[in-house]
Structures are given as structure tokens and as C-alpha cells.
Amino acid sequence: MTEVWLVDRQFDSKGLVRLTYATEDGERVHTKELAEQRLVTGDGVTAGRDVEEHALGETDPADVERFATEASRMAADHDLDDTV
């Protein structure tokens, strides 16, 4: 398992939320899509999560530095299961 940290949220016009989690070095990402309604009725969004290595993709080179900065900040300020 690999720890990844929330680095980006994007809302679309269809009511979906795309959550992007990244490793602290910003090199690998995991994305999760869920209905916006689940943010209200569910357990919320966690600061981080443990994911299987095969569920990680490569980060777009243009985003690596930004994701590394945000993932490191989240890791320093939160536990994986903190709701953010």
C-alpha cells in the first residue's frame, strides 16, 4: 500500500467531484470520482488514503511540483483519515 494525499478537487456540471490524491513526491496520482451528493451524505473526504500500487498513475509533468507541495503540506498537517 502507498500513502497518497488530497491535492485537488474538481467539480463538474454533472454533479461529479473528481478527487486527486498524490504521493508526497508528486510523481504518482490516484483519482476518485464520486457524486457531489455523497460529500453531503457520506463520511466526507479524507486528507489521505492508502492505495494499492497498481491503482497509481503517473502525474502530468506540469503538475508534479504543485502536487508535491500540496501533498507534503497535507501530510504534515493531517492524519490520513482526517476529514477535510
C-alpha positions as CSV (number, residue, x, y, z in Angstrom):
1,M,0.0,0.0,0.0
2,T,1.1,3.5,-0.7
3,E,0.0,6.7,1.1
4,V,-1.4,9.4,-1.1
5,W,-2.7,12.9,0.0
6,L,-5.5,15.0,-1.4
7,V,-4.1,17.6,-3.7
8,D,-7.0,18.7,-5.9
9,R,-10.8,18.7,-6.1
10,Q,-12.7,19.4,-9.3
11,F,-16.5,19.8,-9.6
12,D,-18.2,19.3,-12.9
13,S,-21.6,20.4,-14.2
14,K,-23.0,16.8,-13.9
15,G,-22.7,16.8,-10.1
16,L,-19.5,14.7,-10.0
17,V,-16.4,15.5,-7.9
18,R,-13.0,14.3,-9.0
19,L,-10.6,14.0,-6.1
20,T,-6.9,13.7,-6.9
21,Y,-4.5,12.3,-4.4
22,A,-0.8,12.3,-4.9
23,T,2.3,10.8,-3.3
24,E,4.4,13.2,-1.3
25,D,7.0,13.5,-4.1
26,G,4.1,14.4,-6.5
27,E,5.2,11.8,-9.0
28,R,2.2,9.4,-8.7
29,V,-1.5,10.1,-8.5
30,H,-4.8,8.3,-7.7
31,T,-8.1,9.8,-8.7
32,K,-11.5,9.0,-7.4
33,E,-14.8,10.3,-8.8
34,L,-18.0,10.5,-6.7
35,A,-21.3,12.1,-6.8
36,E,-21.3,15.6,-5.2
37,Q,-24.3,14.4,-3.1
38,R,-22.0,11.8,-1.4
39,L,-20.0,14.7,0.0
40,V,-23.0,15.8,2.0
41,T,-24.5,12.4,2.9
42,G,-21.3,10.3,3.2
43,D,-18.3,10.3,5.5
44,G,-16.7,13.2,3.8
45,V,-13.4,13.5,2.0
46,T,-10.2,12.3,3.8
47,A,-6.9,14.1,3.8
48,G,-5.2,10.9,2.6
49,R,-5.6,7.3,1.8
50,D,-3.7,4.1,1.4
51,V,-3.9,2.7,-2.2
52,E,-2.6,-0.3,-4.0
53,E,0.5,0.4,-6.1
54,H,-1.4,-0.8,-9.3
55,A,-4.0,2.0,-8.7
56,L,-1.5,4.8,-9.1
57,G,-0.8,6.6,-12.3
58,E,1.9,9.0,-13.4
59,T,1.4,12.7,-12.7
60,D,1.4,15.1,-15.6
61,P,4.9,16.7,-15.5
62,A,3.3,20.2,-15.3
63,D,1.6,19.2,-12.0
64,V,4.4,17.3,-10.2
65,E,5.8,20.3,-8.3
66,R,2.4,21.6,-7.3
67,F,1.1,18.2,-6.2
68,A,4.3,17.5,-4.2
69,T,3.9,20.8,-2.4
70,E,0.3,20.2,-1.5
71,A,0.8,16.5,-0.6
72,S,3.6,17.4,1.7
73,R,1.5,20.1,3.4
74,M,-1.4,17.8,3.8
75,A,0.8,15.0,5.3
76,A,2.4,17.5,7.7
77,D,-1.0,18.9,8.8
78,H,-3.3,15.9,8.9
79,D,-3.6,12.2,9.6
80,L,-4.7,10.0,6.6
81,D,-8.2,9.6,7.9
82,D,-8.9,13.3,8.9
83,T,-11.9,14.7,7.1
84,V,-11.1,17.8,5.1
